[in-house]
Amino acid sequence: HRGSHESSPRTTRSKMGLPCLSLSTMPSAKTIMRGAFAEFLAMTLFVFFGCGAPTRNAFKRAGIGANVGQKVWEPASVTIISLQFGFAITVLAYATVHYGGGHINCAVTFAMMLIGKCHVVTGFCYFVAQMCGSVLGAGLLHAAVSADSDALDRSASLGANGIQTESATVATAVLVETMGTFLLIITALTTAIDNDAITSQADTPVKGNKLSVAPIPIGLAVFMAHVVCIPYTGCSINPTRSFGPAVVANVWEDHWIWWAGPLLGSFLACVVWGIMQLLKEDTPDDAQTLPASPSRASASESRFPKDYA
């Protein structure tokens, strides 16, 4: 934002008091392009290193009990892949948030648009950049494993999403994807956007009286979602993450689920967050906030560009 935030879209409120998007202002072209390039770079790295985890660590064993005759995920494999995705989001959010917002997920971009924190033009440019980055990341990953795909890609599809067990239905897949994305988005909104959060202060997660730790709980939310969702769907909670591997590996079965579930979860999280904001509007602020020291404020101002969007 430029000083007084004149380049950011204003947030108005509906009759219910929930945030809604106003298109009164738009960031500069330079600001949008800087953020879009950051999204492109982050998504390329996210797909390569995130989806790279299942290519080398996906392992299923013969099921027992009710799962006899099926292949089920090995818990250790689920854990290491979940950790990789969680760490990847944390690292890349810290690396790119001051350039554009660190969305790295079109479900996050969708949520930011719904609550008025991202202009629709910015959101569209971010979405295109994310899609292109996802395809490039998947293409680079394919190049890394193509020498001997049977040995180097244990997932057999560059980590593309798909229903993982015969016991899971389409409805189950949509449900777990919706819940996993809901967890991610509500965590992002309450830790990186909410000014009253203990993880950040001010209108952005990188400015204010203290440095933000919001990417840490966001990364942990991604980890939590993957632990539950991988055995069902391979865990998307990020349509743009799913798109690149689907294109390069040509895996399109049930692909609509990786869009419907995450976008529904993102929408529901925005509704719940809006209700939470409405309910606290007339609530006295009992939190005691320590004033920022001049040295901390000046350090924050010098570290991040003034035209942050």
PECORBEL-V604684 format. One line per field, one symbol per residue. phi: phi as a letter, one per 30 degrees, with the letter a starting at -180 (. if undefined). burial: 1 if it has 24 or more other ideal C-beta (glycine too) atoms within 12 Angstrom, else 0. Layout:
phi=???
burial=???
//
This chain:
phi=.chdidccddccbdddjddbdccdbbdddddddddddddddddedddddddddddcbdbcbddbidceiccbddeddddddddddddddddddddbddcakidhadddeeddddcicbdddeddddddddddddddddddddddcdeaddccbddiahiddadcbdddcedddddddddddeedddddddcccdddddcabjdbdbbkdaddceeddddddddeddeddedcbiichaeddddeeddddhccdhdeddcddddddddddddddddddddcecdedddccddddedddddddddcddcec
burial=100000111010000001101000111000110111111111111111111111101101000000000001100011011111111111111101111111111111111111111111111011111111111111111100100000001110111111111001000111111111111111111111111010111111111101111111111111111111111111111111111111111010011011111111111111111101100000000000000000000001000100111
//
